[in-house]
Amino acid sequence: MRLDKFLKVSRLIKRRTLAKEVADQGRISINGQQAKASSTVKVGDELTVRFGQRIVTVQVDRLQETMRKEEAMTMYSVIKEERLGATE
């Protein structure tokens, strides 16, 4: 499955166009490698996404073309969530 589609269906990012922009800015990596919106995501992959001052690392648990909002979080497990610049 394409990275931008996975991010939208899993609701990590609300819209596919926004997911593409974030990927094009170099703020997403798959298994430590910088990813493009068209990169392929597989079960077991580790995604790291930078949202402003927050970095979220998730593991892909399942892939599905469509998913209800209530079930979207079953597509991934959060491994780590950290804040940037919190050195005060």
C-alpha positions, -999 to 999 in steps of 0.1 A, spaced: 0 0 0 12 35 -8 25 55 22 1 84 17 -29 61 15 -19 42 46 -15 75 66 -50 85 55 -68 52 61 -51 47 95 -60 83 103 -25 92 114 -29 121 90 -64 132 81 -61 139 44 -41 121 16 -30 154 1 -16 165 35 1 131 39 18 137 5 29 172 15 44 159 48 63 131 29 75 155 3 90 177 30 110 147 42 93 144 76 84 107 72 107 77 73 101 39 68 125 17 87 150 46 91 149 55 54 134 88 42 101 80 24 81 95 -5 43 95 -6 45 67 -32 67 45 -10 53 11 -3 43 2 33 43 -34 44 31 -51 76 59 -49 102 74 -16 88 83 11 113 71 46 104 85 77 120 64 109 114 74 144 125 44 166 134 57 200 142 74 196 177 63 159 180 78 127 166 57 96 165 70 62 157 45 34 149 47 -1 137 24 -12 108 2 -41 121 -22 -45 92 -31 -31 58 -66 -25 46 -80 -4 17 -108 11 38 -113 13 76 -140 27 99 -129 56 121 -134 36 153 -111 7 140 -84 28 123 -60 26 153 -59 -12 148 -38 -7 117 -7 4 138 9 3 173 25 33 187 61 24 196 73 59 208 61 94 210 84 123 218 85 160 220 112 181 204 127 212 222 115 202 256 148 210 273 136 237 297 
